[in-house]
Each structure stands twice: as structure tokens, then as C-alpha cells.
């Protein structure tokens, strides 16, 4: 409803996309990551047959190493 739009978004100085935010006093922001490191990039899930919230289990983990995707079987202990 319009009431909720006004109350929770347009009147909120942080969530309102139409107002400018005060910028934090940062001069630089760095994004640092490792290279040539085995990095998890995905998972394969399968139904476990159990009720929610345990109804899915991880059956495989996908890694990226040196630009190559690798997969290994994951066993839950």
C-alpha cells in the first residue's frame, strides 16, 4: 500500500532511493583476493527425504583453481 511505501521507504533516509546519503569518510576502498587458490564457487544440492529445514543436502562442491572448474564428491559426516 502507499502507506507502507511512504512509512518504510520514502520517509526512511537510508532506504529512500530518492535521497542522497552522507558518504563515509573513506578515501580508498580495496578489494583484495587470493590468486591461484582453490576457491569454492558452487554447490550441488539434492533432496534428503527429511522434513524442512533439513530437506536438502550438499552432494558436491565446485571449486575454481587457475581458471578451471573442478568438482569433488562431498560427504556429510
FENNORFEN-V819780 format. One record per pair of residues at least 12 apart in sequence whose C-alpha atoms are under 10 Angstrom apart, sorted by sequence separation. I is the first residue (numbers start at 0). J is the second residue. If there is no record, write none. Layout:
I/J, I/J
This chain:
43/55, 44/56, 45/57, 46/58, 59/71, 60/72, 61/73, 43/56, 44/57, 45/58, 58/71, 59/72, 60/73, 42/56, 43/57, 44/58, 45/59, 58/72, 59/73, 60/74, 42/57, 43/58, 44/59, 57/72, 58/73, 59/74, 42/58, 43/59, 44/60, 57/73, 58/74, 59/75, 42/59, 43/60, 56/73, 57/74, 58/75, 41/59, 42/60, 43/61, 56/74, 57/75, 41/60, 42/61, 56/75, 40/60, 41/61, 42/62, 39/60, 40/61, 41/62, 39/61, 40/62, 41/63, 38/61, 39/62, 40/63, 37/61, 38/62, 39/63, 37/62, 38/63, 39/64, 36/62, 37/63, 38/64, 36/63, 37/64, 38/65, 41/68, 43/70, 35/63, 36/64, 37/65, 40/68, 42/70, 35/64, 36/65, 39/68, 40/69, 41/70, 43/72, 34/64, 35/65, 37/67, 38/68, 39/69, 43/73, 34/65, 35/66, 37/68, 38/69, 39/70, 42/73, 34/66, 37/69
